[in-house]
């Protein structure tokens, strides 16, 4: 794609928020450092705080110094910072949008950005509809001789009904093609690598099915609590904050069929098929196969109700009812205040028949394929081998371990770098299509509805543990256990 096709002004609503400070501006600097940003480019940050442009740029410099994966190069930063502008206005009122429209026209002339826009809504969800409607009202979304795209952070709605309303508001203005629902997990290097591991290796794809795989475990654990997000978390909880988006994305990429080719829609089509094949979660299945937890101390967090029944942990067992995966349980787990920070997918292969070595070695461990998403990025394969030495045969598990970010020289790109660049070039492969959102909400809503009818026993796990004991029992009753590798 020619550089001129990437030319744009990025407008960030929520320009003073944590996301902009910690992710967006460092990502833009990293792209500029690598000479990936188009020459014809500018950033307009919109916020409600009273700041001068110089103050704002200095704050962004400190953020880039703290969160960028590259050191500050003064020449590069000066070039980028000269293209960063700050405007203060309230998202609810028209005056600010009128001034913004004129200012964007000025930047088009100055930087030859041709009317192309990326509108990044780094704001609370209640502002999504307001901002989109006012951008349209003031003529900043034409998509005629130029392109305008909108980027929306999760959560996309609070349930299926609210997601549908929100989707209509946004796509009526921007269309589905120009709506980018961002899930930063999809920008992570190893998540993009899942399809390569599966489909580019002849020794994996033939065994990636119910004949050879015993179970699949998908875990995303954090050592921190909710930090300063009590107001948001009380509305979301782990089910809506993690399961509905991040965990469903990990599931679909792991379980999808090979796409007919690697274009955007073919990949998305296969992901949706997985979501459509998920076992329907009846109240009986929710009671049996879904565990929720809350860590001790959550109710004392800022902006949290002292009687809160919001879950900070979810573990569930699901089945994908198609030919490839019939009978294979998928165990999903996500929680806060866990012993380790990690996101990984563990493929546990079936044990060998009870002959030969299995007669003597009853505790022989199964073969595992571990795809490590974060903080380590890599792949580990566990298999059994003989311990060196004469005498009786002794077998123990050994690992082939590839880590792509363990060497300092391998400075893996941050997710937002890839995702921001993809928005500029119009590639929506790593963004969620509406029907993905719709089917994942259908699945999650069934769980939430069942939960609404029963009061949980909260809090039920201590910080630094692996969640409530029922989560261990969920696998133990199937003769399995969680792998923390």
C-alpha positions as CSV (number, residue, x, y, z in Angstrom):
1,X,0.0,0.0,0.0
2,X,1.3,3.4,-0.9
3,X,2.1,5.8,1.9
4,X,-0.4,8.4,0.6
5,X,-3.2,5.8,1.1
6,X,-2.2,5.7,4.8
7,X,-2.3,9.4,5.3
8,X,-4.6,10.4,8.1
9,X,-5.4,12.5,11.1
10,X,-6.0,10.4,14.2
11,X,-8.5,12.0,16.6
12,X,-8.3,10.5,20.1
13,X,-11.4,11.1,22.3
14,X,-10.1,10.5,25.8
15,X,-6.7,12.0,25.1
16,X,-5.9,12.5,28.8
17,X,-6.8,9.0,29.9
18,X,-4.6,6.0,30.9
19,X,-5.1,4.2,27.6
20,X,-3.7,7.2,25.7
21,X,-0.8,7.7,28.1
22,X,0.2,4.0,28.5
23,X,-0.7,2.5,25.1
24,X,-1.7,4.8,22.2
25,X,1.0,7.5,22.3
26,X,3.8,5.0,23.0
27,X,2.6,2.9,20.1
28,X,2.5,5.8,17.8
29,X,6.1,6.7,18.8
30,X,7.2,3.2,18.3
31,X,5.7,3.2,14.8
32,X,7.4,6.4,14.0
33,X,10.7,5.1,15.4
34,X,10.4,2.2,13.0
35,X,9.6,4.5,10.1
36,X,6.2,2.9,9.7
37,X,3.9,5.9,10.3
38,X,3.0,7.7,7.2
39,X,4.7,11.0,6.5
40,X,1.3,12.7,6.1
41,X,0.0,12.2,9.7
42,X,-1.1,14.2,12.7
43,X,-2.8,13.5,16.1
44,X,-5.6,15.5,17.7
45,X,-6.3,14.5,21.4
46,X,-9.6,15.6,22.8
47,X,-10.1,15.9,26.5
48,X,-12.0,17.8,29.2
49,X,-9.0,18.9,31.2
50,X,-7.6,22.4,30.9
51,X,-4.1,22.1,29.3
52,X,-2.0,24.0,26.9
53,X,-0.6,22.2,23.9
54,X,2.9,22.4,25.4
55,X,1.8,20.9,28.7
56,X,0.1,18.1,26.8
57,X,3.1,17.3,24.7
58,X,5.3,17.3,27.7
59,X,3.0,14.8,29.5
60,X,3.0,12.6,26.4
61,X,6.8,12.7,26.4
62,X,7.0,11.4,30.0
63,X,4.5,8.6,29.1
64,X,6.5,7.6,26.0
65,X,9.7,7.6,28.1
66,X,8.0,5.3,30.6
67,X,6.0,2.9,28.4
68,X,7.7,2.8,25.0
69,X,9.8,-0.2,24.1
70,X,12.3,2.1,22.4
71,X,14.5,4.8,24.0
72,X,13.6,8.4,23.2
73,X,15.3,9.7,20.0
74,X,15.1,13.5,20.3
75,X,14.8,14.1,16.6
76,X,12.1,11.5,16.1
77,X,10.2,12.7,19.2
78,X,10.4,16.3,18.0
79,X,9.0,15.4,14.6
80,X,6.1,13.4,16.2
81,X,5.3,15.9,19.0
82,X,5.1,18.7,16.5
83,X,2.1,16.8,15.0
84,X,0.3,16.3,18.3
85,X,-2.4,18.8,19.1
86,X,-4.7,19.1,22.1
87,X,-8.3,20.4,22.1
88,X,-10.4,20.7,25.2
89,X,-14.2,20.3,25.0
90,X,-17.1,18.4,26.5
91,X,-18.2,15.5,24.3
92,X,-21.9,16.3,24.9
93,X,-21.9,19.8,23.4
94,X,-21.8,20.9,19.7
95,X,-19.4,23.8,19.9
96,X,-16.4,21.7,20.3
97,X,-17.2,19.6,17.3
98,X,-17.7,22.7,15.2
99,X,-14.3,23.9,16.1
100,X,-12.8,20.4,15.6
101,X,-14.2,20.2,12.1
102,X,-12.5,23.5,11.0
103,X,-9.3,22.5,12.7
104,X,-9.2,19.1,10.9
105,X,-9.6,20.9,7.6
106,X,-6.6,23.0,8.5
107,X,-4.5,19.9,9.3
108,X,-5.5,18.4,6.0
109,X,-4.1,21.4,4.2
110,X,-0.9,21.5,6.4
111,X,-0.1,17.7,6.3
112,X,-1.8,16.7,3.1
113,X,-3.9,14.0,4.9
114,X,-6.6,14.2,2.3
115,X,-9.6,14.1,4.7
116,X,-8.7,10.6,6.0
117,X,-9.6,10.1,9.7
118,X,-9.2,7.6,12.4
119,X,-11.5,8.4,15.3
120,X,-10.3,6.5,18.4
121,X,-13.0,6.4,21.1
122,X,-10.8,5.9,24.2
123,X,-13.7,6.9,26.4
124,X,-16.4,5.3,28.6
125,X,-19.0,3.3,26.6
126,X,-21.8,5.7,27.4
127,X,-20.1,8.3,25.1
128,X,-19.8,6.1,22.1
129,X,-23.2,6.9,20.6
130,X,-23.0,10.6,21.5
131,X,-19.6,11.1,19.8
132,X,-20.5,9.2,16.7
133,X,-23.8,11.1,16.3
134,X,-22.1,14.5,16.6
135,X,-19.3,13.6,14.3
136,X,-21.9,12.7,11.7
137,X,-24.0,15.9,12.4
138,X,-21.0,18.1,11.9
139,X,-20.0,16.6,8.6
140,X,-16.9,14.7,9.7
141,X,-18.0,11.3,8.4
142,X,-18.5,11.4,4.7
143,X,-16.5,8.3,3.4
144,X,-16.8,9.6,-0.1
145,X,-13.5,10.9,-1.6
146,X,-11.7,10.1,1.6
147,X,-12.1,7.5,4.4
148,X,-13.1,7.8,8.0
149,X,-12.9,4.9,10.5
150,X,-13.9,4.5,14.1
151,X,-12.1,2.5,16.7
152,X,-14.0,1.3,19.7
153,X,-12.6,-0.2,22.9
154,X,-14.3,-2.9,24.9
155,X,-16.8,-3.4,26.4
156,X,-19.0,-3.3,23.4
157,X,-22.3,-3.2,25.3
158,X,-23.3,-4.7,28.6
159,X,-25.3,-7.6,27.1
160,X,-26.7,-8.6,23.7
161,X,-29.6,-6.1,23.7
162,X,-27.3,-3.1,24.5
163,X,-24.7,-4.3,22.1
164,X,-27.3,-4.4,19.3
165,X,-28.4,-0.9,20.0
166,X,-24.9,0.4,20.2
167,X,-23.9,-1.4,17.0
168,X,-26.8,0.1,15.1
169,X,-25.9,3.6,16.2
170,X,-22.3,3.2,15.1
171,X,-22.7,1.3,11.8
172,X,-25.5,3.6,10.7
173,X,-22.8,6.2,10.5
174,X,-19.6,4.4,9.8
175,X,-20.8,1.1,8.3
176,X,-19.5,-2.3,9.4
177,X,-16.5,-2.0,7.0
178,X,-15.2,1.2,8.8
179,X,-16.0,0.0,12.4
180,X,-13.0,-1.4,14.2
181,X,-13.9,-3.1,17.5
182,X,-10.6,-3.4,19.2
183,X,-9.5,-6.4,21.3
184,X,-5.9,-5.8,22.2
185,X,-5.3,-9.5,22.7
186,X,-5.7,-10.0,19.0
187,X,-2.7,-7.8,18.4
188,X,-0.4,-9.9,20.6
189,X,2.4,-11.7,18.6
190,X,1.7,-15.2,19.8
191,X,-2.1,-14.9,19.3
192,X,-1.4,-14.1,15.7
193,X,1.0,-17.1,15.7
194,X,-1.6,-19.6,16.6
195,X,-2.8,-20.1,13.1
196,X,0.8,-20.4,11.8
197,X,1.5,-23.1,14.5
198,X,-1.6,-25.0,13.5
199,X,-1.7,-24.7,9.8
200,X,2.0,-24.4,8.8
201,X,3.2,-27.6,10.6
202,X,2.3,-31.0,9.2
203,X,2.8,-32.7,12.6
204,X,0.2,-30.5,14.4
205,X,-2.8,-30.1,12.0
206,X,-3.5,-33.9,11.6
207,X,-3.7,-34.4,15.4
208,X,-5.7,-31.2,16.1
209,X,-9.0,-33.0,16.8
210,X,-11.0,-35.2,19.1
211,X,-9.1,-38.4,18.1
212,X,-5.8,-37.1,19.7
213,X,-6.7,-34.3,22.0
214,X,-7.9,-35.0,25.5
215,X,-8.8,-31.4,26.6
216,X,-7.9,-27.8,26.0
217,X,-7.2,-25.3,28.8
218,X,-7.3,-21.6,28.2
219,X,-6.2,-19.4,31.1
220,X,-5.6,-15.7,31.6
221,X,-4.6,-14.8,35.1
222,X,-3.5,-11.5,36.7
223,X,-1.7,-10.9,40.0
224,X,-3.3,-7.5,40.4
225,X,-6.7,-6.7,41.6
226,X,-9.1,-4.1,40.0
227,X,-6.7,-1.2,40.9
228,X,-8.6,2.0,40.3
229,X,-11.3,0.6,38.0
230,X,-13.9,-0.2,40.7
231,X,-16.7,1.8,39.0
232,X,-16.2,0.0,35.7
233,X,-15.6,-3.4,37.2
234,X,-18.8,-3.3,39.3
235,X,-20.8,-3.2,36.1
236,X,-18.6,-5.7,34.1
237,X,-17.1,-8.4,36.3
238,X,-14.8,-11.0,34.9
239,X,-17.5,-12.6,32.8
240,X,-18.1,-9.4,30.7
241,X,-14.6,-8.0,31.1
242,X,-12.7,-11.0,30.0
243,X,-14.8,-14.0,28.9
244,X,-17.1,-12.2,26.5
245,X,-14.2,-10.9,24.4
246,X,-10.6,-12.0,25.2
247,X,-11.3,-15.6,26.2
248,X,-13.8,-16.1,23.3
249,X,-11.1,-14.9,20.9
250,X,-8.5,-17.3,22.3
251,X,-11.1,-20.1,22.0
252,X,-12.1,-19.4,18.4
253,X,-8.5,-19.2,17.2
254,X,-7.7,-22.4,18.9
255,X,-10.7,-24.3,17.7
256,X,-11.5,-22.8,14.2
257,X,-11.3,-24.8,11.0
258,X,-8.7,-23.9,8.4
259,X,-10.0,-20.9,6.4
260,X,-10.3,-21.2,2.7
261,X,-7.6,-18.5,2.5
262,X,-6.0,-15.9,4.8
263,X,-8.2,-12.9,3.8
264,X,-10.0,-11.0,6.6
265,X,-13.5,-12.4,6.0
266,X,-12.5,-16.0,5.6
267,X,-10.8,-16.0,9.0
268,X,-13.7,-14.3,10.6
269,X,-16.2,-16.7,9.1
270,X,-14.4,-19.7,10.7
271,X,-14.2,-17.9,14.1
272,X,-18.0,-17.3,14.0
273,X,-18.7,-20.9,13.2
274,X,-17.0,-21.9,16.5
275,X,-19.1,-19.5,18.5
276,X,-22.2,-20.8,16.8
277,X,-21.2,-24.4,17.7
278,X,-20.8,-23.7,21.4
279,X,-23.0,-25.8,23.7
280,X,-26.0,-23.9,24.8
281,X,-25.5,-23.0,28.5
282,X,-28.8,-24.0,30.2
283,X,-29.3,-23.0,33.9
284,X,-28.5,-26.7,34.8
285,X,-25.2,-26.6,32.8
286,X,-24.3,-23.2,34.3
287,X,-24.8,-24.7,37.8
288,X,-22.7,-27.7,37.0
289,X,-20.0,-26.3,34.7
290,X,-19.4,-22.7,35.6
291,X,-17.6,-21.4,38.7
292,X,-17.5,-17.8,39.8
293,X,-15.3,-16.3,42.6
294,X,-14.5,-13.1,44.3
295,X,-11.2,-12.4,46.1
296,X,-11.1,-11.5,49.8
297,X,-10.7,-7.7,49.9
298,X,-12.6,-6.9,46.7
299,X,-15.5,-5.3,48.6
300,X,-13.1,-2.9,50.3
301,X,-11.8,-1.6,47.0
302,X,-12.6,2.0,46.0
303,X,-16.0,2.5,44.3
304,X,-17.0,-1.1,45.1
305,X,-20.2,-1.9,47.1
306,X,-19.5,-3.5,50.5
307,X,-22.1,-6.2,49.6
308,X,-20.9,-6.6,46.0
309,X,-21.6,-9.9,44.2
310,X,-19.4,-9.0,41.2
311,X,-17.1,-11.9,40.2
312,X,-13.4,-11.4,39.9
313,X,-12.8,-15.0,38.8
314,X,-14.6,-17.3,36.3
315,X,-13.9,-20.9,35.4
316,X,-16.0,-22.9,33.0
317,X,-16.2,-26.1,31.0
318,X,-17.6,-25.8,27.5
319,X,-18.0,-28.1,24.5
320,X,-17.9,-27.2,20.8
321,X,-20.5,-29.3,19.1
322,X,-19.0,-30.0,15.8
323,X,-17.3,-33.0,14.1
324,X,-13.7,-31.9,15.0
325,X,-14.3,-31.3,18.7
326,X,-17.2,-33.5,19.7
327,X,-16.6,-34.8,23.3
328,X,-13.4,-32.7,23.9
329,X,-13.9,-30.3,27.0
330,X,-12.5,-26.8,26.8
331,X,-11.7,-25.4,30.2
332,X,-11.5,-21.7,30.5
333,X,-10.2,-19.8,33.5
334,X,-9.6,-16.1,34.2
335,X,-9.1,-14.3,37.4
336,X,-7.6,-11.4,39.4
337,X,-5.2,-11.8,42.4
338,X,-3.8,-15.0,41.1
339,X,-0.4,-16.4,42.0
340,X,1.1,-15.6,38.6
341,X,0.4,-13.3,35.7
342,X,0.1,-15.4,32.5
343,X,-2.1,-16.0,29.5
344,X,-1.7,-19.4,27.8
345,X,-3.4,-22.2,25.9
346,X,-2.6,-25.8,27.0
347,X,-3.4,-28.6,24.5
348,X,-3.3,-31.9,26.5
349,X,-3.1,-34.9,24.2
350,X,-4.7,-38.3,25.0
351,X,-2.7,-40.9,26.9
352,X,-1.3,-43.9,25.1
353,X,-3.0,-47.3,25.3
354,X,-2.3,-49.2,28.5
355,X,0.5,-51.3,27.1
356,X,4.3,-51.2,26.9
357,X,5.5,-48.3,29.1
358,X,2.1,-47.5,30.5
359,X,1.9,-50.9,32.2
360,X,4.9,-50.0,34.3
361,X,4.7,-46.2,34.5
362,X,1.3,-45.5,35.8
363,X,2.1,-41.8,36.4
364,X,3.5,-41.1,33.0
365,X,2.6,-37.5,32.2
366,X,0.7,-36.7,29.0
367,X,2.1,-34.8,26.0
368,X,1.3,-31.1,26.2
369,X,1.6,-28.3,23.8
370,X,1.7,-24.9,25.6
371,X,1.1,-21.7,23.6
372,X,2.3,-18.9,25.8
373,X,0.7,-15.5,25.0
374,X,2.1,-13.3,27.8
375,X,4.2,-12.3,29.6
376,X,6.4,-14.9,27.9
377,X,5.7,-15.4,24.2
378,X,6.5,-18.8,22.9
379,X,5.7,-22.4,22.5
380,X,6.6,-25.4,24.7
381,X,6.2,-29.0,23.8
382,X,6.3,-31.6,26.6
383,X,7.0,-35.2,25.7
384,X,8.5,-38.2,27.5
385,X,12.0,-39.5,27.2
386,X,14.4,-41.9,28.9
387,X,16.7,-40.6,31.7
388,X,20.3,-41.1,30.6
389,X,22.2,-44.0,32.3
390,X,22.5,-47.7,32.5
391,X,20.2,-50.0,34.4
392,X,16.4,-49.9,34.5
393,X,14.6,-47.5,32.2
394,X,13.5,-44.3,33.9
395,X,11.1,-42.0,32.0
396,X,10.5,-38.4,32.7
397,X,8.9,-35.4,30.9
398,X,11.2,-33.2,28.9
399,X,10.5,-29.9,27.1
400,X,11.3,-28.3,23.8
401,X,10.8,-24.7,24.7
402,X,10.8,-21.7,22.2
403,X,10.6,-18.2,23.7
404,X,10.6,-15.4,21.2
405,X,10.8,-12.5,23.7
406,X,13.2,-13.9,26.3
407,X,16.2,-12.4,24.5
408,X,16.7,-8.7,25.1
409,X,17.5,-8.2,21.4
410,X,14.0,-9.5,20.5
411,X,11.9,-6.6,21.4
412,X,8.4,-7.8,20.5
413,X,6.0,-5.2,19.2
414,X,3.2,-4.1,21.5
415,X,-0.3,-5.1,20.4
416,X,-1.4,-1.5,19.9
417,X,1.3,-0.9,17.3
418,X,0.0,-3.6,15.0
419,X,-3.6,-2.7,15.6
420,X,-3.2,1.1,15.0
421,X,-1.3,0.4,11.8
422,X,-3.9,-2.1,10.7
423,X,-6.6,0.6,11.1
424,X,-4.7,3.0,9.0
425,X,-4.2,0.5,6.2
426,X,-7.8,-0.7,6.4
427,X,-7.1,-4.3,7.5
428,X,-9.7,-5.5,10.0
429,X,-8.5,-9.1,10.3
430,X,-7.5,-8.6,13.9
431,X,-10.7,-6.8,14.9
432,X,-14.0,-8.4,15.8
433,X,-16.8,-8.4,13.4
434,X,-20.4,-7.8,14.6
435,X,-21.5,-11.4,14.4
436,X,-18.6,-12.4,16.5
437,X,-19.7,-9.9,19.2
438,X,-23.3,-11.1,18.8
439,X,-22.7,-14.8,19.3
440,X,-20.3,-14.3,22.2
441,X,-22.9,-12.1,23.9
442,X,-25.5,-14.8,23.4
443,X,-23.2,-17.3,25.1
444,X,-22.3,-15.0,28.0
445,X,-25.9,-13.7,28.5
446,X,-27.1,-17.2,29.2
447,X,-24.6,-17.5,32.0
448,X,-25.4,-14.1,33.4
449,X,-29.1,-14.8,33.4
450,X,-28.6,-18.1,35.4
451,X,-26.4,-16.3,37.9
452,X,-28.9,-13.5,38.4
453,X,-31.3,-16.0,40.0
454,X,-28.8,-17.3,42.7
455,X,-26.8,-15.4,45.3
456,X,-23.2,-16.5,45.4
457,X,-21.2,-17.2,48.5
458,X,-18.7,-14.3,48.2
459,X,-15.9,-13.7,48.9
460,X,-14.6,-17.2,48.3
461,X,-10.9,-17.2,47.6
462,X,-7.8,-15.5,49.0
463,X,-5.4,-13.3,46.9
464,X,-2.4,-15.4,45.8
465,X,-4.4,-18.6,45.3
466,X,-5.8,-20.2,42.1
467,X,-9.4,-19.2,42.8
468,X,-12.2,-21.0,44.7
469,X,-11.8,-24.7,45.4
470,X,-14.7,-25.4,43.1
471,X,-12.6,-24.5,40.1
472,X,-10.2,-27.3,40.9
473,X,-13.1,-29.6,41.5
474,X,-14.4,-28.7,38.0
475,X,-11.5,-30.7,36.5
476,X,-10.9,-33.1,39.3
477,X,-14.3,-34.7,38.8
478,X,-13.3,-35.4,35.2
479,X,-10.0,-37.0,36.3
480,X,-8.1,-33.9,35.1
481,X,-6.3,-30.9,36.7
482,X,-5.3,-27.4,35.7
483,X,-1.9,-27.1,34.2
484,X,0.1,-24.1,35.5
485,X,3.2,-24.4,33.3
